[in-house]
Amino acid sequence: MNLVELQKKLIAAARANVPGDQVPYAFEKRITALLASRVAAENMNLWVRGLWRAAVSCVAITLLLGAWAVLNNPATTTTATDDFSKNFESTLLASVDQNDQSQ
């Protein structure tokens, strides 16, 4: 079905059924009574407070670790035997080197 035709039919149907101008009796009182009857989540206050504390502590830990990573200069702390990248590469290529030597 064409969307333009469908839109025209829906608008024509809406114009044919004009809603009334009056509001049902005591409508606003019923709505406010329904809102007041809803049980407020009292335990949510504890959850919100705990989650905010957790978020603050996570931000603090992130800032501390970020500062440590920036201030930790790899040129002064890394020695020839302590270089992680070289150790990692030699570990990964150890099996390749063994296969080359056996052939």
N, C-alpha and C positions, 0 to 999 in steps of 0.2 A: 504494500500500500504506500502511496505517496505521502510523505511527511507533511507537505503543504496542505493536502486535502484533509488529512487527519487533524491538523491544527485548526483548520476552518470548521470542521465538524464539532470539535471539542469546544471551541469558542461559541458556536451557535447553540450548543446544548447548555452551556453555562449561562448564556443570555436568556434562554427560554425559561430557566428555573432561577428566578431572582430570589435571593435569600431575604428573609424578613429583617426589618430594621430594629425590632425589639429584642431585648436581652431577656432570657428567662428570669423568673422571679428569684431574687436572692442569689443570683449567680456568683457574685463576688464573695458573699458570705460562705457559700459552699466551697469555693476555691480556697479561701483563707483557712477554713476549717480543715480541709484536706492537707494543706501545707503544715498546719500546726499539729495535725495528728501523726505526721511522719516522725519516726523515731530518729533523733539525731545520733550520729555515730560518735559516741563519747570516747571510744577506744581509739579512734582515728587520731586524736590529739597526741596520744603517746607514740603512735607510729610516725607521725609527721615530725615530732621532736627528735625521735631517734634517727630518722633518715637524714635530717638536716645535720645532726652531729656526725653521722657517718660521712656525709658529703664533705663537711669541713675537714675531717681527718684525712680523707682521701686527697683533697686538694693540698693539704699540708705535706703529706707524704710525697706527692708528685713534685711539689716545689723543692723539697729537700733532695730527692733523687735527681731531679734536673740540675740543681746547683752542683751536686756532687759530680755528675757526668761532665758538666762544663768545666768545673775547676780541676778535675782529675786529668792532668795533662799526660797523654800517653807517651810522649817523648821522654819524660823524666821517669816514669814508672815502669816502662817496658824494657826488659833486657832481651838478649838474643835467645835465651832459653825459655823466656816467659811470653813469647809472642804467640797469642792464641791463633791468629790467622795462619801462621806457618805450621803450627802443630795440627790444626784442623785439616789443612791441605795435605800434609804428609800422611795423615791418618786415612783420608779418603783415597789417596792415590797409592796406598801401600799394596792393595790387592792388584792393581794394574802393574805395578813394578814387579811383583812376584811372578805374574804371568809372563812378562817380557823376559825375565831371567830364565824361566824354565824352558823356553822355546829355543 
